[in-house]
Amino acid sequence: MTSEPDRIVVQNRIDFVTGAVRRYVADVDALTRVAERSRELLEGRRAAEVRVEPAPGEWSAARALGHMVASVRVVRDQLTRMAWMTDPVLPVADGAAEAAQDWDAQDPARLLGWLSEEVAAIAELLKHLPDSSWGRAGVHPTMGRRSIRQAVRGAVRHLEGHVEQVEAALRK
């Protein structure tokens, strides 16, 4: 979640175009909750528990976390481009490179660290973005034109789905 001093800065900022109070704080908070929830789910777990596939062919919690790290890295690149460039072509995830990663071999604390770092970097970018800039867009090769708002909300939905996957993998 956005820290209290940051929340005050964000909530007190007035959009210079519309005069509206910042309206995307909830979106930034939803993104930061993904990292927090992931950390809570792994708290007190042994690495071996996190690496177990719940069923043959299903992702372990570690594999799901690794995918989340790879996804959030791409989202960070996309959002940075949209914030600073005019109509950039957005990069997409490299499925082959991600599949080659051995996420299960990684220390779960390292995976959580990477996820938290990337989410924090995105939150830092977004908290300084005026409301009017959330409409800035980029062109995704398969999804077409997407705004920062759409990209953030889509990423949150995607990541929340994987948090549920991590939770289910750890239950089994």
N, C-alpha and C positions, 0 to 999 in steps of 0.2 A: 504494500500500500504506500501511497505517497506519504513521506514523512510530514509531521505537523508543520515545521517551518516552510517546507516546500508547498504544502497545501495552502497555507496562508498566502504565499506569494502568488500561487496559481489562482486562488479564489478572489484575490483582491485585484487581479489584472482585469482591466476592462478592454474588450475588443475595440481596437481603434477604428474599425469600419462601422460596426453596428451599434457600439456602445453597450453591448450585452456583456454580462458577467460571463466568465469562462464557462462554457457549457460542456466541455469534454473531459472534465476531471474524472467522472465516473468511468470513462473508457480507459484512462491511464491507470486508475485504481484496479480495474478488472484485469488488466495486463499484469500488474505487479502481484496481484493475488495468485496468479498462476504459479509464479516462482515460490511464493510463500506456502501455498498448498502442497506443492511438490516436496518442499523441505519438511513440512509436517508429516507427510505420508512416509517419508524415509527415516524420520527420527527414530533412533534406537534400533534400526534394522541392521542385521549383518549383511555384508556384501553378498554372501552366498544366497541369501533370501531374495535379494534384488535381481540376481542373475538367472533365477529359475524361470523357465518357460511354464506358464500355467497349464498348457496343453501342447501336444506336438504341433509345431508350426505357428503357435501364437507367440507374440512378442513378450519377452520378459519386461519387468519394470525398467531395467537398465536400458534395454533396446528402445523402449518408448521414450525414456528420458533423452537418449542420444538423438532420436528423431526430433524431439522438441528443440534440442540445442541447434541441430542443423537447420530446422525451420525458422527459428527465431533469428539466426544469423542472416538468413536470406531476407527476412522481413526488415531487419535493421538496415540492410543495404538498400532495400526498396524505399523505405521511409526516408532515409537520408537523401537519396536521389530526388524523391518527390519534393522534399522540403527545400532543396537548393537548386534544382534544375528545372527547366521548362519542358514539360512533356517528355520525360525520359522514358526510354524503353527499359522495363524493369527486368532484372535478372530473375531466373527461376532456379529452383532447387535442382541440383545435379543428382538425380536418383542413383546413377551408377556409382558415383563417388561416395554417396552416403551408404549404399549397400556394402561397399568395400570396407567401411569403418567397422571395427570390432567393438561396438559399444559395450557389450557384455564384459569385455576385458578391462574396461575403465573403472576406476574407483568411483563408486556412487557419489562420494563427497565432491569429487572433481566434476562430475556431470552436473551436480547441483550448483557448484560454483560457476561453471560456464553459463548455465541457464540464468542464474541470478545476475551475472555480469552483463549479459546481453540485454536482459529485460531492463536492468537499471540504465543502461546506455540509451535504450529506446525511450524510457520514461524521461530521462534528462533532455533528450531532443524534443519530445512532445510538450514538456511543461513550459518550454520557452516559445512554443509556436502559437502565434495569435489564432484565435478562433477562425478568422477569415482564411487562414492558410490550410485549414483542415480540408478544404475543398480542392487544394492543389492535386493534380493528377499525374499519373504515369500510365504507360501503355504496357499491360501484361501480355506476353505473346499468346496466351491461350484464353485469358479471361477478358481481354480488351481493356478499355479505359477504366481505371480505378482511382478513387480519391484516397487521400490519407485516411480519412474517416472510414471508408470502406475497407481499406487494408488493415487498419487496427482492429476493427470489429471482426473481420474475417479471421485474423490471426488469433484473437481471443477465443473465438468459437472453436477453431482448430485445436488450439493448445488445451482448452478445457476438456475437449473430447479425449485427448491423450492423458490428461490428469485422471480422468475417470478410468482409462485403460490401465494406468499405473495402479490405481486403487484396486481394481478388479484382479490384477495380476498378483498383488500382494495378499489378497484375501484367500487365494487358492492354495 
